[in-house]
């Protein structure tokens, strides 16, 4: 056998082995990336559960007291009515701030993809939308021209209303 033929066969085998190695490495990188993404998604869902009111008794108690102070409130509470209620009971303002700060923190976690919006929606969506809506006038008045005040609540409300409409198959805003 000619040395050139042996050399050519050895070079071909080396090229095939290198190609198989590159393919194997590419597959490993692909599956590693897939595993990292899946792990990240799992941790986002797990983090969303930390926003459960089960773990936040102060928020749960504030929400319950606000439900007593404003029973069946579904529309924005006029600022004058809210101010009158606070004059009767100062605890209302503390409870409202407790709930709004909690919602602001959830909104921040969802905005930065730390918490999963679908889990947040399933766990707290109704309360978040309700409180964001009934305290709308207070939220707008407390901004005082600073659009960053309570911005995460606004972002969260948009995401949750969108999630709600998506699940119901409704387009928002209506055409």
C-alpha positions in Angstrom: 0.0 0.0 0.0 1.2 3.4 -0.9 2.2 5.8 1.9 0.2 8.6 0.3 -2.9 6.4 0.4 -2.3 5.5 4.1 -1.8 9.2 4.9 -5.0 10.2 3.0 -7.0 7.5 4.9 -5.6 8.6 8.2 -6.4 12.3 7.4 -9.9 11.3 6.4 -10.5 9.3 9.6 -9.1 12.3 11.6 -11.5 14.6 9.8 -14.5 12.3 10.5 -13.6 12.0 14.2 -13.2 15.8 14.5 -16.6 16.3 12.8 -18.3 13.7 15.1 -16.6 15.4 18.0 -17.9 18.8 16.9 -21.4 17.5 16.4 -21.3 15.8 19.9 -20.1 19.1 21.4 -22.8 21.1 19.7 -25.5 18.7 20.9 -24.1 18.9 24.5 -24.2 22.7 24.3 -27.7 22.6 22.9 -29.0 20.3 25.7 -27.1 22.2 28.4 -28.7 25.4 27.2 -32.1 23.8 27.1 -31.6 22.5 30.7 -30.5 25.9 31.9 -33.6 27.6 30.4 -35.9 25.0 31.9 -34.2 25.4 35.3 -34.6 29.2 35.0 -38.3 28.8 34.2 -38.8 26.5 37.1 -37.1 28.9 39.5 -39.3 31.8 38.2 -42.4 29.7 39.0 -41.0 28.8 42.3 -40.2 32.4 43.1 -43.8 33.4 42.2 -45.1 31.2 44.9 -43.1 33.2 47.5 -45.6 36.0 46.7 -48.5 33.9 48.0 -50.4 35.6 50.7 -50.0 32.4 52.8 -46.4 33.7 53.4 -47.5 37.3 54.1 -49.9 37.4 57.0 -49.6 41.2 57.3 -50.8 41.6 53.6 -53.5 39.0 54.1 -54.8 40.8 57.3 -54.6 44.2 55.6 -56.5 42.9 52.6 -59.2 41.4 54.9 -59.6 44.7 56.8 -59.9 46.7 53.6 -62.6 44.2 52.5 -64.5 45.2 55.6 -63.9 48.9 55.2 -64.8 48.9 51.5 -67.2 45.9 51.0 -68.1 45.1 47.4 -65.9 47.9 46.0 -65.4 47.2 42.3 -64.9 50.6 40.9 -62.3 53.3 41.8 -62.9 54.7 45.2 -63.3 58.5 44.9 -60.4 60.3 46.6 -62.9 62.3 48.8 -64.5 59.0 50.0 -61.1 57.5 50.7 -60.0 60.6 52.6 -63.2 60.6 54.7 -62.7 56.9 55.5 -59.1 57.5 56.6 -60.3 60.3 58.9 -62.6 57.8 60.6 -60.0 55.1 60.7 -56.2 55.8 60.1 -55.5 52.1 59.8 -57.2 52.1 56.4 -54.3 54.2 54.9 -51.7 51.8 56.5 -53.5 48.8 55.2 -53.8 50.3 51.7 -50.1 51.1 51.6 -49.3 47.6 52.8 -51.3 46.1 50.0 -50.0 48.6 47.4 -46.3 48.1 48.4 -46.9 44.3 48.2 -48.3 44.7 44.7 -45.5 47.0 43.7 -43.0 44.3 44.7 -44.9 41.7 42.7 -45.0 44.0 39.7 -41.2 44.6 39.9 -40.5 40.8 40.1 -42.8 40.2 37.1 -41.3 43.1 35.1 -37.8 41.8 35.6 -38.9 38.2 34.8 -38.0 37.0 38.3 -41.6 35.8 39.0 -43.8 34.0 36.4 -46.9 36.1 35.5 -49.1 33.1 34.9 -48.5 31.8 38.4 -49.0 35.2 39.9 -52.2 35.5 37.9 -53.5 32.2 39.1 -52.5 32.9 42.7 -53.4 36.6 43.2 -54.8 37.9 39.9 -58.3 38.8 41.1 -57.0 40.6 44.2 -54.3 42.5 42.3 -56.7 43.7 39.6 -59.4 44.6 42.2 -57.0 46.6 44.4 -55.3 48.2 41.5 -58.7 49.3 40.3 -60.3 50.5 43.5 -57.2 52.5 44.6 -56.7 54.0 41.1 -57.5 57.5 42.2 -55.2 57.3 45.2 -52.4 55.9 43.0 -52.8 58.7 40.4 -53.0 61.4 43.1 -50.0 60.2 45.0 -47.8 60.3 41.9 -47.6 64.1 42.0 -46.2 64.3 38.5 -43.6 61.5 39.1 -44.6 58.7 36.7 -42.2 56.2 38.4 -44.4 56.2 41.6 -46.4 52.9 41.5 -45.3 52.2 37.9 -44.8 48.5 38.7 -48.4 48.2 39.8 -49.5 49.7 36.5 -47.3 47.4 34.5 -48.5 44.4 36.5 -52.1 45.4 36.0 -51.6 45.6 32.2 -49.9 42.2 32.2 -52.6 40.6 34.4 -55.5 42.1 32.4 -53.7 40.9 29.2 -53.4 37.4 30.8 -57.0 37.4 31.7 -58.1 38.4 28.3 -55.8 35.9 26.7 -57.3 33.1 28.7 -60.8 34.2 27.9 -60.0 34.8 24.2 -60.8 38.5 24.4 -58.8 41.2 22.7 -58.1 44.4 24.8 -58.8 47.1 24.2 -62.0 46.4 22.3 -61.8 47.5 18.7 
